[in-house]
Amino acid sequence: MKLYTSVAALLSMVLVSTPVFAGALEDELERRLQGAWVVMLTEGYSNCAGGYNNNEVGAAGVTAKATRRFAPGELAKVDKINLKRSRLDLFLSFAEPVLTSRVDGPFTLYDEQPCKLQLLVGIPRQDVKSNSADIVMTRLGETVKVFHSQAEAEASDSWNQRQREPFPDDYDLTLARHAIWKAEQINATVVQKSKRALDDAGRIVDRLRDDPDYITGFGAGMESMRSQLAYSDCDDLLEMSFDWKKRSVPSDHDGNSSAERRWQDGWSDGQELVFSVILADRLRGCMVPVPPAPN
């Protein structure tokens, strides 16, 4: 029983007491580091795609899976920290973004992308157990230099002075021409989609039958489609198509007799006619103004 009590007391110290000390240390490190600015003394890697890419700092250098390399001296802001048993994680956002290119039609466009990384800095376990923020900060100083403000960091000789790549010459002209091309492309797609919808409506009108069962089904299909076709935005309208196979007939008209088949044909044509006419009408509101040509 004595042995059990001793083990329980020991476990209590490990599981309860240790996090209290670690929590206090992390709180102090957070007070000193969160919102501070740092200059990295190591290289760093980021995909600049919105997330924090892991960068593990070791004796042989930095290990990371991200593809874009940044030289030592990069300036970054500390977004948050996370203290582990033998590691301090810094979540960093670089002061300067990068330019990434993309192709849209005949144009090459450029976007500013922010870059982030998570710097995994090894801290000896005994330093964390010391509960001394000064000791941990000294260890951290081997990987980054910490400053109270961006201006102080930029005054450091360690800053590599990287700035975002400049946009190409006459990029404003490229953007203006792209805006014109984009509007023309949208309008051409709208016109093409509208014409196809009206052609479909005309094709249905041409095949109307003078048959009571067909006409009854046709009217029922029209009423059904009017109640089903909710308003959609232009992106959805441009993707819409009528698919009769997905539109089942009412259960009381699913028979196989000749009269039922004529009713079903009318139901399908009535639905498609209303779909085509409403689609063509709503697409008229999807035309966009074409910007004026640049001077």
C-alpha positions as CSV (number, residue, x, y, z in Angstrom):
1,M,0.0,0.0,0.0
2,K,2.9,2.3,0.8
3,L,4.5,1.6,-2.6
4,Y,1.2,2.4,-4.3
5,T,0.9,5.7,-2.4
6,S,4.4,6.7,-3.3
7,V,3.9,5.9,-7.0
8,A,0.6,7.8,-7.0
9,A,2.3,10.8,-5.4
10,L,5.1,10.7,-8.0
11,L,2.6,10.5,-10.9
12,S,0.7,13.4,-9.4
13,M,3.9,15.5,-9.4
14,V,4.7,14.6,-13.0
15,L,1.2,15.0,-14.4
16,V,0.0,18.0,-12.4
17,S,2.9,20.0,-11.1
18,T,5.0,20.0,-14.3
19,P,2.3,21.6,-16.6
20,V,1.8,24.4,-14.0
21,F,5.5,25.4,-14.3
22,A,5.5,24.9,-18.1
23,G,2.3,27.0,-18.3
24,A,3.9,29.8,-16.3
25,L,7.0,29.7,-18.5
26,E,4.9,29.7,-21.7
27,D,2.9,32.6,-20.5
28,E,6.0,34.6,-19.8
29,L,7.5,33.7,-23.2
30,E,4.2,34.6,-24.9
31,R,4.3,38.0,-23.2
32,R,7.8,38.6,-24.5
33,L,7.4,37.2,-28.0
34,Q,3.9,37.4,-29.3
35,G,3.6,40.5,-31.5
36,A,7.4,41.0,-31.4
37,W,9.6,41.1,-34.5
38,V,12.4,38.8,-35.3
39,V,15.2,38.6,-37.8
40,M,15.9,34.9,-38.6
41,L,19.5,33.8,-38.4
42,T,18.8,30.7,-40.4
43,E,17.3,30.1,-43.8
44,G,13.6,29.4,-44.0
45,Y,11.1,27.7,-46.3
46,S,7.5,28.6,-47.1
47,N,5.0,27.7,-49.8
48,C,3.4,31.2,-49.3
49,A,0.0,29.5,-49.7
50,G,-1.7,30.7,-46.5
51,G,-0.5,28.1,-44.0
52,Y,2.5,27.8,-41.6
53,N,5.1,25.5,-43.1
54,N,7.1,23.5,-40.6
55,N,10.8,24.4,-40.5
56,E,12.8,22.2,-38.0
57,V,16.0,23.8,-36.9
58,G,18.8,21.3,-36.3
59,A,22.6,21.2,-36.0
60,A,22.9,20.5,-39.7
61,G,20.5,23.4,-40.7
62,V,16.9,23.7,-41.4
63,T,14.7,20.8,-42.5
64,A,11.4,21.7,-44.3
65,K,9.1,20.4,-47.1
66,A,8.1,23.8,-48.4
67,T,9.7,24.7,-51.7
68,R,10.4,28.5,-51.6
69,R,13.7,29.3,-49.8
70,F,14.4,32.5,-47.9
71,A,17.9,33.5,-47.0
72,P,19.0,34.1,-43.5
73,G,18.1,37.6,-42.3
74,E,14.4,37.4,-43.1
75,L,12.2,39.8,-41.1
76,A,9.1,38.4,-39.6
77,K,6.4,39.0,-36.9
78,V,5.7,36.5,-34.2
79,D,2.0,35.6,-34.5
80,K,2.0,33.1,-31.6
81,I,4.2,30.6,-29.8
82,N,3.8,27.0,-28.5
83,L,6.2,25.6,-25.8
84,K,6.9,21.9,-25.9
85,R,8.8,19.7,-23.6
86,S,12.1,20.3,-25.5
87,R,11.1,22.7,-28.2
88,L,9.7,26.2,-28.8
89,D,7.6,26.8,-31.9
90,L,7.4,30.3,-33.4
91,F,4.6,31.0,-35.8
92,L,6.0,33.7,-38.0
93,S,4.5,35.9,-40.8
94,F,7.1,37.5,-43.0
95,A,7.1,41.3,-43.4
96,E,7.4,41.1,-47.1
97,P,5.1,39.1,-49.4
98,V,6.2,37.5,-52.7
99,L,4.7,37.7,-56.2
100,T,3.3,34.6,-57.8
101,S,2.3,34.3,-61.4
102,R,-0.8,32.8,-63.0
103,V,-2.0,32.6,-66.6
104,D,-5.5,33.6,-67.6
105,G,-6.0,33.3,-71.4
106,P,-3.3,35.3,-73.1
107,F,-2.3,37.2,-70.0
108,T,0.2,36.5,-67.2
109,L,-1.0,38.0,-64.0
110,Y,0.7,38.4,-60.6
111,D,-0.6,38.2,-57.1
112,E,0.9,39.2,-53.8
113,Q,1.1,36.2,-51.5
114,P,1.9,36.5,-47.8
115,C,4.4,34.0,-46.5
116,K,4.3,32.1,-43.2
117,L,6.3,29.4,-41.4
118,Q,6.4,27.6,-38.1
119,L,10.0,27.6,-36.8
120,L,10.6,24.6,-34.6
121,V,13.5,25.5,-32.3
122,G,15.0,22.8,-30.2
123,I,15.4,23.8,-26.5
124,P,17.2,21.5,-24.1
125,R,14.8,19.8,-21.7
126,Q,16.7,21.1,-18.7
127,D,16.3,24.7,-19.9
128,V,12.5,24.2,-20.1
129,K,12.5,22.6,-16.7
130,S,14.5,25.5,-15.3
131,N,11.3,27.6,-15.7
132,S,13.5,30.5,-16.6
133,A,12.3,32.6,-19.6
134,D,15.8,34.3,-19.7
135,I,17.5,30.9,-20.3
136,V,15.0,29.9,-23.0
137,M,15.3,33.3,-24.7
138,T,19.1,33.0,-24.7
139,R,18.8,29.6,-26.4
140,L,16.3,31.1,-28.9
141,G,18.8,33.9,-29.6
142,E,20.9,31.4,-31.5
143,T,18.1,31.1,-34.1
144,V,16.5,34.5,-34.2
145,K,17.1,38.0,-33.0
146,V,14.1,39.5,-31.2
147,F,13.1,43.1,-31.4
148,H,10.2,45.1,-29.9
149,S,9.2,46.8,-33.2
150,Q,9.6,46.5,-36.9
151,A,11.6,49.6,-37.1
152,E,14.1,48.2,-34.6
153,A,14.4,45.0,-36.5
154,E,14.9,46.9,-39.8
155,A,17.8,48.8,-38.2
156,S,19.6,45.6,-37.4
157,D,22.6,44.6,-39.5
158,S,21.2,41.1,-39.5
159,W,18.2,42.0,-41.7
160,N,18.7,40.9,-45.3
161,Q,16.6,43.9,-46.6
162,R,14.5,41.7,-48.9
163,Q,11.6,43.4,-50.6
164,R,8.8,42.1,-52.7
165,E,9.7,41.6,-56.3
166,P,8.4,44.5,-58.4
167,F,5.5,44.1,-60.9
168,P,6.6,44.0,-64.5
169,D,6.8,47.3,-66.4
170,D,3.5,48.6,-67.7
171,Y,1.6,46.1,-65.5
172,D,-1.2,48.6,-65.1
173,L,-1.7,48.4,-68.8
174,T,-1.8,44.6,-68.7
175,L,-4.4,44.7,-66.0
176,A,-6.6,47.1,-68.0
177,R,-6.4,44.9,-71.1
178,H,-7.1,41.8,-69.1
179,A,-10.2,43.5,-67.6
180,I,-11.5,44.2,-71.1
181,W,-10.7,40.7,-72.3
182,K,-12.4,39.1,-69.2
183,A,-15.6,41.1,-69.7
184,E,-15.7,40.2,-73.4
185,Q,-15.2,36.6,-72.6
186,I,-18.0,36.6,-70.0
187,N,-20.4,38.4,-72.4
188,A,-19.5,36.0,-75.2
189,T,-20.3,33.0,-73.0
190,V,-23.6,34.6,-71.9
191,V,-24.6,35.2,-75.5
192,Q,-23.7,31.7,-76.5
193,K,-25.5,30.2,-73.5
194,S,-28.6,32.4,-74.2
195,K,-28.7,31.4,-77.9
196,R,-28.5,27.8,-77.0
197,A,-31.3,28.1,-74.5
198,L,-33.5,29.9,-77.1
199,D,-32.6,27.3,-79.8
200,D,-33.7,24.6,-77.3
201,A,-37.0,26.4,-76.7
202,G,-37.6,26.8,-80.5
203,R,-36.9,23.1,-81.0
204,I,-39.4,22.1,-78.4
205,V,-42.1,24.4,-79.9
206,D,-41.5,22.9,-83.3
207,R,-42.3,19.4,-81.9
208,L,-45.4,20.3,-80.0
209,R,-48.2,17.7,-80.6
210,D,-51.9,18.1,-81.0
211,D,-52.7,15.3,-78.6
212,P,-54.8,15.6,-75.4
213,D,-52.5,13.4,-73.3
214,Y,-49.4,15.2,-74.5
215,I,-50.9,18.7,-74.0
216,T,-52.1,17.7,-70.4
217,G,-48.6,16.5,-69.5
218,F,-47.0,19.5,-71.2
219,G,-49.0,21.9,-69.0
220,A,-48.3,19.9,-65.9
221,G,-44.6,20.0,-66.7
222,M,-44.6,23.8,-67.2
223,E,-46.3,24.4,-63.9
224,S,-43.9,22.0,-62.1
225,M,-40.8,23.7,-63.6
226,R,-42.1,27.2,-62.7
227,S,-42.3,26.2,-59.0
228,Q,-38.9,24.4,-59.0
229,L,-36.6,26.8,-60.8
230,A,-35.2,29.0,-58.0
231,Y,-33.1,32.1,-58.8
232,S,-29.4,31.4,-59.2
233,D,-26.4,33.6,-59.6
234,C,-24.7,34.1,-62.9
235,D,-22.0,31.5,-62.3
236,D,-24.7,28.9,-61.6
237,L,-26.7,30.0,-64.6
238,L,-23.8,29.5,-66.9
239,E,-23.3,26.0,-65.7
240,M,-27.0,24.9,-65.8
241,S,-28.3,22.4,-68.2
242,F,-31.6,20.6,-68.5
243,D,-31.4,16.9,-67.7
244,W,-34.7,15.0,-68.2
245,K,-33.2,11.8,-66.8
246,K,-33.0,13.5,-63.4
247,R,-36.5,14.8,-63.4
248,S,-38.9,11.9,-62.5
249,V,-42.6,12.1,-63.5
250,P,-45.3,12.1,-60.8
251,S,-46.0,8.7,-59.3
252,D,-49.5,8.6,-60.8
253,H,-48.1,9.0,-64.3
254,D,-45.4,6.4,-64.4
255,G,-47.3,3.7,-66.3
256,N,-46.2,2.1,-69.6
257,S,-49.4,2.6,-71.6
258,S,-49.3,4.6,-74.8
259,A,-51.3,7.4,-73.2
260,E,-49.0,7.6,-70.2
261,R,-45.9,7.7,-72.5
262,R,-47.5,10.6,-74.4
263,W,-48.2,12.4,-71.1
264,Q,-44.6,11.8,-70.0
265,D,-43.3,13.2,-73.3
266,G,-45.4,16.3,-72.8
267,W,-44.2,16.6,-69.2
268,S,-40.6,16.6,-70.3
269,D,-41.1,19.1,-73.1
270,G,-43.1,21.4,-70.8
271,Q,-40.4,21.4,-68.2
272,E,-37.6,21.9,-70.7
273,L,-39.4,24.8,-72.5
274,V,-39.9,26.7,-69.2
275,F,-36.4,25.9,-68.2
276,S,-34.9,27.2,-71.5
277,V,-37.1,30.4,-71.6
278,I,-36.4,31.3,-67.9
279,L,-32.7,30.6,-68.3
280,A,-32.4,32.8,-71.4
281,D,-34.3,35.6,-69.7
282,R,-32.2,35.5,-66.5
283,L,-28.9,35.3,-68.5
284,R,-29.7,38.8,-69.9
285,G,-28.8,40.1,-66.4
286,C,-25.4,38.5,-66.6
287,M,-23.9,40.7,-69.2
288,V,-21.1,42.9,-67.7
289,P,-19.9,46.3,-68.8
290,V,-16.7,46.3,-70.9
291,P,-14.2,48.8,-69.4
292,P,-12.9,51.5,-71.8
293,A,-9.7,50.9,-73.6
294,P,-6.6,52.3,-71.9
295,N,-5.1,55.5,-73.3
